[in-house]
Amino acid sequence: MIDGANRARGDAAGDALDRALDRVCRSRMVPGNAVTHLTDGPAAFAAMFRLIDGARRWIHFENYIIRDDQTGREFATKLVAAARRGVEVRLLFDRMGSRSTAGAFWTGLRHSGVRVRPFGARAPWHPVTLLRRDHRKYLGVDGTDAVVGGICIGDEWAGDPSRAVPPWRDTAVHLEGPAVPALEWAFLRQWERAGGEEPTYGLPSRVDDRGTARIRLVDGIPAALRLYRAIGILAAGAAERLWITDAYLVVATPIFANIRAAARDGLDVRLLVPGHTDLPAIRALTRVGYRELLEAGVRIWEWHGPMLHAKTVLIDETTYKVGSSNLNPSSFLSNYELDVLIEDPDTAAAAARQFRHDLALATEVVLRPLRAPEALQPHLPPTVVRLGETGARPRPARAPGERSRRAVVTLRKVAQGAQRSIAGAVTFTFIGGGLLLLALPNIMAYGLAVVCFGLGLAAALRYLQRRQEFKD
């Protein structure tokens, strides 16, 4: 049994951790919530449909990708039905993420009473805002229930059982209780950034307890680095395990160092990443950093299902991060993101079961000595190889267009920073730019001139805007 002094020291350490997370996340832990773990699109969509059908006052719906396909039209039908029975429905989508969705889709929703807003600048003379994306995935209903995660609205997340097409592997959570109003306020702030009007209704100031989970909102703002710092604190303070599922290994150096340090201290550190891409050269780039992690004792698995899109971190026996943020520079520096940190043993146990289940469909990556004469082997670095299959390796059927979508997703992630090393990225950029200047001097000169004039004009407009704000 822990004596009083040890208990006091443990409480003090917990209070210090809470204060640190309060400061970096700019939000407090809210107790009294119920959490349901949703491990794929069909489970999440079923929960979302139930909430939409049961909404009485309002629906807040926000997603990076909303497609005009069967899944997107099912959501549109549900939202229109809610609007027609008197529910205030607000829908926020990202202009870039949903660029393939025809304008007629949004027009039909507007004509049916749904308030629809796009997020993101369209004009090329706003280069900074063009890079800022609303990457969040959120549904909030009546201030009491919410679904948060990484699941977008499209057929690839729903799958097609009739043709044996499985859904993409992704994660969300259904939240009920006092933490939901904070999520609703985060939606309304984003709605106002997109030019939306202030709602006529007021959010509830108090929601009854629904469970025992403690939830902290992480409202990600470009360059605020809230989740980045929170993950760094949690990884540095982990005592037993650190299990990460993420689409690509592009972590910043401080978090990378914390992961390696945790493994060297004997913690159970595991990383689950995609094993398949449509471009073999891209897969090689995603392996940057494997060797250092493996040498430190981190265990890495590559997933072999249809598509790994989940973004979760499990720390010890109680803490679980889930949301829209990937551990890469784009999520931290240029995207608006929405994540939650959940402290709840039951939720952590459910997440751990899902992680172990995923490992059964993955192959572990290890270091193995190079084949060379015995005298040379001590002087040669080991090579990164995959072990034999740790479970069934499915070859699922592909949904129409999935190959192209996977290629687009892969290329986007690489463009966001496939090289973890800053020096490597700088080298690649300048050498590539130099080669293009030599090969296409006239075209590159015109291109650079356009970029320079555009940046100069944007800076001048921003200067005039700030000057006018100062005068006002």
Buried (B, 14 or more C-beta within 10 A) or exposed (E): EEEEEEEEEEEEEEEEBBEBBEEBBEBBBBBBBBBBBBBBBBBBBEBBBEBBEEBEBBBBBBBBBBBBBEBBEBBBEBBBBBBEEEBBBBBBBBBBBBEEBEEEBBEBBEEBBBBBBBBBBEEEBBBEBBBBBBBBBBBBBBBBBBBBBBBBBBBBBBBBEEEEBBBBBBBBBBBBBBBBBBBBBBBBEBBEBBEBEEBEEEBBEEBEEBBBBBBBBBBBBBEBBBBBBBBBBBBBBBEEBBBBBBBBBBBBEBBBBBBBBBBEEEBBBBBBBBBBBBEEEBBEBBBBBBBBBBBBBBBBBBBBBBBBBBBBBBBBEBBBBBBBBBBBBBBBBBBBBBBBBBBBBBBBBBBBEBBEEBBEBBBBBBEEEEEEEEEEEEEEEBEBEBEEEBEEEEEBEBBEBBEEBBBEBBBEBBEBBBBBEEEEBEEEEEEEEEEEEEEEEEEBEEEEEEEEEBEEEBEEEEEEEEEEEEEE
